[in-house]
């Protein structure tokens, strides 16, 4: 396990843009990095 309990495979998949990563985990990684995700209609 690496960054705050996330496995290397998850981080690799996230970096490569894998379409099936779990959104909650993505949000948690963003929070660890001091970032937030905003979704808005354009």
C-alpha positions in Angstrom: 0.0 0.0 0.0 1.2 3.4 -0.9 -0.3 6.9 -0.5 -2.8 6.8 2.4 -3.7 3.2 1.8 -4.1 3.3 -2.0 -2.4 0.5 -3.8 0.1 1.1 -6.6 -2.3 -0.5 -9.2 -5.0 2.1 -8.4 -2.6 5.0 -8.7 -1.2 3.7 -12.0 -4.8 3.2 -13.3 -5.7 6.7 -12.2 -2.7 8.2 -13.9 -3.4 6.4 -17.1 -7.0 7.5 -17.2 -8.6 4.2 -16.7 -12.4 4.7 -17.1 -13.4 2.3 -14.4 -11.6 3.7 -11.4 -13.8 4.2 -8.3 -14.9 7.8 -8.1 -14.8 8.0 -4.3 -11.2 6.9 -4.4 -10.4 9.6 -7.0 -12.0 12.2 -4.7 -9.9 11.0 -1.7 -6.7 11.2 -3.7 -7.6 14.7 -4.8 -8.3 15.7 -1.2 -4.9 14.3 -0.1 -3.3 16.5 -2.7 -5.2 19.6 -1.6 -7.4 19.6 -4.7 -11.1 19.4 -5.2 -13.3 18.2 -8.1 -16.0 20.5 -9.4 -18.7 19.3 -11.7 -20.7 21.9 -13.6 -23.0 22.0 -16.5 -21.6 23.8 -19.5 
